[in-house]
Each structure stands twice: as structure tokens, then as C-alpha cells.
Amino acid sequence: MAVSLSLVADIGATNARFQCCSISEDLAVAPVLVGEPLVLSTPTYTTEASLFTDVQAHFSATRFTSALFAVAGPVNLDGGAVEVINTGLQIHASEAGELLSTAVTLVNDFHAQAMAVPFAQQIRQVGGGAVLPQVKGVLGPGSGLGMATLVPNHGSYGVHWQVLPSEGGHADLAPSTFLEAELWSILAQKHDHVCLETVLCGAGLLNLYRAMCGLWGSEAEELSAAEISQRGQTMSDPVCHQTLEAFAGFLGSAAANLALTVGARGGVYISGGIAPLMLDFLVSSPLRRRFEEKGDLSDYVREIPILMVLDTQPGLTGAMYCLAEAR
């Protein structure tokens, strides 16, 4: 049985992670990540040549037969290039392949995040009924807000999940309460387009905190997203706590809207870098209540589970399965 060694990557606005994986010709044998990931700071690289020169040097003893990189940005229509959101770093499949001496495939980073969901090892369910092998919605607040749909089909590893990627994180933010309408009006004074990602990501948490300070009539402190989260979860700062409550409400509403839009009766999965860090808070927050507040369709969404993905490297796992399915 021949085993090939490939390279996968999860390249975001903050970190770029690279790791080897092995893919067997035997379809019954699942692919597996090999060794430890190489983690690089994305903002330190202004050109792909400098990035992949360092990657090639690190893996100089390894000859790869293929590679797939999941990148935080919309891949162009021919799949040949992508620009990392908020950094200006451009990655081209042909140039990366030339530097690494192998064929390179590019996908959106949340395409890979979604592909990892069926293979997740650590999941916590928040409300709803049974987890069914039906259409699933996936969204994840992190450096941005990713969103995708998983559609079940039969494939190499039993049920094959087809990813329908999207840029749903840039859909309009829709207030559902008077408080949210007030927050929206403040956000609209600062942002040309108030979308879901305006509040549901790391930078969005800062936006939401500053808007909340505006409502309270208090001066916003120079806090990081992590500090806002920590203060809010410990209830040491009432403005930060209400900011997290609003964050959870917007997230629950966005998750339900995704479920209604795509018919995600198989569950809505929340991944990304933020949710696991505030898991206990989210479980007891307005998240689930707001998910179920859908008027005539409340009974419909009440049966749909929310599932928190807690795996540490879902981007690399998803990239590996994307590469395996592309054989």
C-alpha cells in the first residue's frame, strides 16, 4: 500500500500553520496529520516568496507529492490566487508550487474549517434534538466570520460532505431587539457597511464594546478582545459583560438565520478561535434563546442542535480532508 506525504496549511491573518500529512491509496484508510505544525506569524511576511522560502527551509528534508493551502480570503474564480484578508499578502498557486516543488491547491480557510466538522473529535452540544446526518450549517468567529454549508453525499469515507462555501459573514447585520437597534445606529456612524463580521469576530468584539460604551455614556478603555472577554466572563466589568451578552445574542441570531436559509436540520456548528475561549459563558448566555426566537418557525429551529467545535487545529484537519477528497 503506497502512502504519499503531502503538505497542508491554514493561513490566516494572524498565523500561518503548515503540517505534513499522509494520504493512503486505500480509500478505507483515513488521512492523518504527521509531526508537529510549523507556525509562522503572517503579518511578518509581505511577499509569498519570503513566506514559502521559510516553509521550504523548514521542510527541506521532505519531498511533497501535493499540497493544499486554506487561506483567509476569497479565492479567485480560477482557483489560482487569493489575498489574505487584512494583510495584503497575495498567494498564487503557481508561485507557491514552484517554490515548494509540488502542485498547490488553494481553498478558502473556512472551506477547510467546514470540511473538518464531520471529523471533529471534541464537540459540545447546546440545546436542540438529535444530531442527524442532514444538511449542516457552519459558522465561526475568529479573525473574521466564516460561514459555509455542508451537504451529505456518499463518498470515500462513508458519508462524504460537500462544502458549499460562502462569504455570509459579510451579510447585513440585522438587529432583533431595541438594544441591538441602538448598537447598530452607533456602529453605522463608524462603518460604511455594518455586517455580521462587524461584531462577530475579534475586531468585532472591540467594535461592539465601543458601541456599548457609547450607550452607557462611558469612556471606552483601550482593551484587547481577550481583555473584554475576560472581564465580561468574570463579570468584573458590567459594560464588558453586556458586550458579551450582545455578542452571544447576535451569534445565536446569525446561527438561526443560517439554519433557516439552508435548512440545516443536521445542526449548526460554531467553530473558529473565539467560541472555545468563552464556552461556559456561551452555554449559559442568550445564544440558545436567541437561536430559538424565530416566530412562526420557532418550533422548527428548536429541534436543531447548536454544536460547539472544540478541536485545536480544525483548519489543518479540514485542509487534509480537502486534499484527500481532491485526489
ZAMARGU-4260 file (C-alpha; in steps of 0.2 Angstrom, whole numbers, plus 5000, padded with zeros to 4 digits):
<rodrens>
0) 5000/5000/5000 | 5008/5016/4994 | 5007/5031/5006 | 5011/5049/5000 | 5017/5063/5010
5) 5008/5080/5007 | 5009/5097/5014 | 4993/5107/5021 | 4992/5124/5028 | 4979/5135/5037
10) 4985/5153/5033 | 4975/5167/5042 | 4978/5185/5046 | 4987/5181/5062 | 4996/5164/5060
15) 5001/5153/5046 | 5001/5135/5051 | 5009/5121/5040 | 5010/5102/5043 | 5014/5086/5034
20) 5000/5073/5031 | 5000/5056/5024 | 4986/5050/5012 | 4984/5032/5008 | 4979/5025/4991
25) 4967/5013/5001 | 4951/5023/5002 | 4946/5014/5018 | 4961/5022/5027 | 4958/5039/5033
30) 4972/5053/5030 | 4982/5058/5046 | 4992/5073/5051 | 5011/5069/5053 | 5023/5078/5065
35) 5021/5095/5073 | 5014/5110/5064 | 5026/5124/5059 | 5018/5141/5065 | 5023/5157/5057
40) 5017/5175/5061 | 5008/5180/5045 | 5010/5199/5047 | 5029/5197/5047 | 5028/5192/5028
45) 5025/5204/5014 | 5028/5193/5000 | 5024/5175/4997 | 5042/5172/4991 | 5048/5176/5009
50) 5034/5165/5017 | 5037/5150/5006 | 5056/5151/5007 | 5055/5149/5026 | 5042/5135/5024
55) 5054/5126/5011 | 5069/5128/5023 | 5059/5120/5037 | 5054/5105/5027 | 5069/5104/5017
60) 5071/5085/5020 | 5054/5081/5014 | 5048/5079/4996 | 5030/5083/4994 | 5019/5075/4981
65) 5005/5088/4983 | 4999/5102/4994 | 4983/5112/4999 | 4983/5128/5007 | 4967/5135/5016
70) 4969/5154/5016 | 4959/5168/5024 | 4952/5177/5009 | 4941/5173/4994 | 4950/5163/4981
75) 4948/5169/4963 | 4937/5161/4951 | 4950/5150/4943 | 4957/5145/4960 | 4974/5152/4956
80) 4976/5166/4968 | 4970/5173/4985 | 4974/5188/4995 | 4975/5186/5014 | 4961/5197/5022
85) 4968/5212/5031 | 4986/5209/5027 | 4988/5212/5008 | 4999/5196/5007 | 4995/5188/4990
90) 4997/5169/4987 | 4997/5161/4970 | 4996/5143/4967 | 5009/5143/4953 | 5022/5153/4963
95) 5019/5143/4979 | 5021/5127/4969 | 5037/5132/4961 | 5045/5137/4977 | 5039/5121/4985
100) 5042/5110/4970 | 5024/5102/4971 | 5007/5106/4964 | 4997/5118/4976 | 4978/5119/4978
105) 4971/5134/4986 | 4954/5135/4995 | 4946/5147/5007 | 4951/5145/5025 | 4933/5142/5031
110) 4930/5129/5017 | 4943/5119/5027 | 4935/5123/5043 | 4919/5117/5037 | 4927/5101/5030
115) 4934/5097/5047 | 4917/5097/5056 | 4912/5079/5052 | 4928/5073/5058 | 4929/5084/5074
120) 4934/5074/5090 | 4928/5087/5103 | 4910/5093/5102 | 4899/5101/5115 | 4880/5102/5111
125) 4870/5117/5116 | 4851/5113/5116 | 4841/5105/5102 | 4837/5087/5097 | 4847/5073/5089
130) 4861/5076/5078 | 4855/5070/5061 | 4865/5066/5045 | 4857/5080/5036 | 4862/5097/5029
135) 4873/5106/5042 | 4877/5125/5044 | 4894/5130/5050 | 4900/5147/5056 | 4915/5153/5065
140) 4920/5169/5073 | 4939/5172/5073 | 4949/5185/5064 | 4934/5187/5054 | 4917/5177/5052
145) 4917/5162/5041 | 4901/5154/5035 | 4898/5138/5025 | 4885/5124/5022 | 4889/5105/5022
150) 4878/5094/5011 | 4879/5075/5014 | 4883/5063/4999 | 4890/5046/4999 | 4909/5046/4996
155) 4926/5038/5000 | 4925/5038/5019 | 4906/5033/5021 | 4896/5049/5021 | 4905/5062/5010
160) 4901/5080/5015 | 4901/5093/5001 | 4906/5110/5006 | 4896/5125/4999 | 4907/5140/5004
165) 4901/5157/5006 | 4905/5175/5011 | 4890/5175/5023 | 4900/5184/5036 | 4898/5200/5026
170) 4879/5199/5025 | 4870/5214/5033 | 4869/5214/5052 | 4850/5213/5057 | 4845/5220/5074
175) 4832/5210/5083 | 4830/5220/5099 | 4829/5238/5103 | 4846/5237/5111 | 4853/5230/5095
180) 4845/5243/5085 | 4853/5256/5096 | 4870/5247/5094 | 4868/5246/5075 | 4864/5265/5074
185) 4881/5269/5083 | 4890/5256/5073 | 4883/5264/5057 | 4891/5280/5061 | 4909/5272/5060
190) 4907/5259/5047 | 4901/5261/5029 | 4893/5243/5029 | 4888/5236/5046 | 4888/5217/5043
195) 4889/5201/5054 | 4908/5202/5054 | 4907/5220/5061 | 4903/5212/5078 | 4906/5194/5077
200) 4925/5192/5076 | 4939/5198/5087 | 4939/5215/5080 | 4920/5215/5080 | 4921/5212/5099
205) 4930/5228/5100 | 4918/5237/5089 | 4904/5231/5100 | 4912/5236/5116 | 4915/5254/5110
210) 4897/5255/5104 | 4891/5248/5121 | 4901/5261/5130 | 4893/5274/5119 | 4876/5268/5125
215) 4882/5268/5143 | 4889/5286/5141 | 4906/5279/5147 | 4923/5282/5140 | 4930/5266/5131
220) 4946/5259/5138 | 4960/5253/5127 | 4956/5235/5129 | 4960/5220/5118 | 4947/5207/5113
225) 4954/5195/5126 | 4953/5208/5140 | 4935/5212/5135 | 4931/5193/5135 | 4940/5190/5152
230) 4931/5205/5161 | 4914/5200/5154 | 4915/5182/5159 | 4921/5186/5176 | 4908/5200/5177
235) 4921/5212/5184 | 4916/5225/5172 | 4897/5227/5168 | 4900/5235/5151 | 4911/5221/5145
240) 4898/5208/5152 | 4884/5216/5142 | 4895/5217/5127 | 4897/5198/5128 | 4879/5196/5131
245) 4876/5206/5115 | 4889/5196/5106 | 4881/5180/5111 | 4864/5186/5105 | 4870/5192/5088
250) 4879/5175/5086 | 4863/5165/5091 | 4853/5175/5079 | 4865/5173/5065 | 4866/5154/5068
255) 4847/5153/5067 | 4846/5163/5051 | 4859/5152/5043 | 4849/5136/5048 | 4833/5144/5041
260) 4842/5149/5025 | 4850/5132/5021 | 4838/5120/5030 | 4852/5115/5042 | 4841/5102/5051
265) 4858/5092/5054 | 4864/5105/5066 | 4873/5122/5066 | 4891/5121/5071 | 4901/5135/5079
270) 4920/5134/5076 | 4933/5147/5075 | 4946/5154/5088 | 4934/5164/5099 | 4920/5152/5104
275) 4930/5139/5113 | 4938/5153/5124 | 4921/5158/5131 | 4912/5141/5130 | 4905/5141/5148
280) 4899/5158/5145 | 4890/5155/5129 | 4882/5139/5136 | 4873/5150/5149 | 4871/5166/5138
285) 4857/5172/5127 | 4864/5161/5112 | 4852/5147/5113 | 4837/5158/5117 | 4840/5170/5103
290) 4843/5155/5091 | 4825/5149/5095 | 4817/5166/5094 | 4811/5164/5076 | 4792/5167/5077
295) 4782/5155/5067 | 4797/5144/5064 | 4802/5143/5082 | 4797/5125/5083 | 4807/5121/5068
300) 4823/5128/5075 | 4820/5122/5092 | 4824/5104/5086 | 4841/5110/5078 | 4856/5107/5089
305) 4870/5120/5091 | 4887/5111/5092 | 4902/5119/5098 | 4918/5113/5089 | 4932/5112/5102
310) 4946/5104/5092 | 4963/5113/5092 | 4968/5113/5074 | 4952/5111/5063 | 4959/5121/5049
315) 4973/5109/5046 | 4962/5094/5048 | 4950/5101/5036 | 4964/5105/5023 | 4970/5087/5024
320) 4952/5080/5020 | 4950/5093/5006 | 4966/5087/4999 | 4961/5069/5001 | 4945/5071/4993
325) 4953/5080/4978 | 4964/5065/4973
</rodrens>
